[in-house]
Structures are given as C-alpha cells and as structure tokens.
C-alpha cells in the first residue's frame, strides 16, 4: 500500500485514523469540517491532511467513516474520478446494506473495489484498537484490507458478500437498542417501586437480564447523568431504521423492531441532534 486515505474524522474516525498514523502507515486524512481536519493534523503530526477529495489521487486504499449512506454514496461517487484504477474503498460507516450493494456496482464499473467493514464497540474501543469489525465483500478484497483492519479491531469477522457487514451491523444495533430501552424502562419502573437503581444494575449484571447497557452504560452514562458515551441517538435511530427496512425488504417479522425504531426516532426528534443515545433513559422517564 502506497498511501491510505481516511475520510470522516468524527467521534470514531478521529481515533481510528490516529491509530493508523501511530502504526506508521502513510495516512491522508479528510473531514468536511476544516477545524476537525486542523485538529487532526495538530494531534497526529505524522499524517497529511487534505483540503479536498482530489488530493486522494495517490491513495490505493481509502477508508470512509461517515454518518450515513447518503453521505457515503455522495463521497464515494466524488472520489471515483480521483482514485487510481484498482483502488480499494473500505466503508466502515454504519450504512444501508441495500444501497451498499448498488454502490459496489458503480464502484466496480469504474474499475475500483468496495467492501463494507462496519464496527461495533464505541469510542473507547476505537481508541484501544479493539473494535469488532464485520466485513462484507469479495474475499480477495477483504484479505487485502485485513492488515489495515488489524490495527483497528481484534475480532474481524467475514459475514458474507457485499453489504452483509452493514446488514449485520444494523441488526446488531437493533438488538443493542432493544436492550438499552428495556433496561431504561426497567430501571425507572423499579425506582418508582422504591428500589435503588444502582442496586438494580448490580442485580441485573449477576442475573439473566445482563446486557451491554447494564454492564457498560447504565451506571456510567445514565444513572450518573453524564450522557456522554460518544454515540448519538440520531445515529442509533438511523441504525435501527436500517434494520427495520431490511426486515421488510426480506419479508422477515420484526414487530419489536418497529416499536424500537419508532421510539428511537421520536426520542431523537425530541432531544435534538446532539443527544447521546444513553439519553433514551431521559426520554422514557414519565412526565
Ligand atoms: P460523527 O458524527 O461523530 O462523525 C462523522 C464525521 O463525518 C464528522 O466529523 C463529520 O464532519 C464528517 N463528515 C460528514 N459529512 C462529511 C463529508 N461529506 N465528507 C467528509 N466528512 C464528513 O459520527 P461517529 O460517531 O464518528 O460515527 C461515524 C459512523 O460510525 C456512523 O455511521 C456511525 O453510525 C458509526 N458508528 C458509531 C459509533 C459510536 O460509538 N459513535 C460506533 C459504531 C459505529
């Protein structure tokens, strides 16, 4: 690999790109927000920072870590004319798997390659390089990406053909969001009955109700009132919406998913675009 491009230096992309710089990989980084790319260049002096996508003409591999499929599609289409023939794009965003398949066809027609490799684990695991990475695409392309992905995650699982990683990620986040909402509702019901919510979390964690929220979010971000996990409610709403759409597209039943998706969307509208997903605990409080 000559040069690795990295696009999207947000809560996740910033530390992920930083890890690649720290691994002595030649990184060219870009974010649409000028202050963000300046901050990245100041913190990771070994990286080059681009002011536009035309600067990516020397990159044979590019990682995208962007908010959603609209932005991924627009960015990749703009990148195609700049990238050299045979370049590999690794989309690590959480995106819509049906759109990813269509995008891969356009990328292939332009003589380039695309795989999806979304992640789970949040900001702390992005910083530690211990993300769970789920890949979809041509096996040869995934093998080409693997040495780079190894700097970002420990569990790298090939899920299937193009889009399968994105499908898996959306379904994972549906399960995670359902656990988060169930935990928040149970904590509030228990408190109203007179049970200390911190005691409830301890009991859940030694009982069958244990889940990622009880272990890693309830005390840390919800009961503490910190609400700063680094994963926005808007992004969670997007992911659960993708899972619900996917179920509909393949004629699978997802009745609970419909409710979870609606709750996430309503909470996100009410609490605003900057709300953390752990603020679902505030949303389910009785008024
Ligand atoms: P974020 O909103 O913090 O970061 C997104 C970044 O993309 C921002 O810096 C933004 O300026 C930049 N951006 C937006 N449009 C752009 C464009 N056209 N060109 C270049 N840069 C652009 O989001 P995040 O939390 O870092 O999440 C990124 C992706 O990873 C999302 O798809 C999200 O669902 C997924 N994800 C997030 C987490 C988490 O815990 N935050 C965990 C797993 C997966």
Boltz pocket constraint, residues with backbone or C-beta under 6 A from the ligand:
constraints:
  - pocket:
      binder: B
      contacts: [[A, 7], [A, 8], [A, 9], [A, 10], [A, 11], [A, 12], [A, 13], [A, 30], [A, 31], [A, 32], [A, 33], [A, 36], [A, 65], [A, 66], [A, 67], [A, 68], [A, 71], [A, 75], [A, 92], [A, 93], [A, 94], [A, 95], [A, 119], [A, 120], [A, 121], [A, 122], [A, 123], [A, 229], [A, 230], [A, 231], [A, 232], [A, 235], [A, 239]]
      max_distance: 6.0
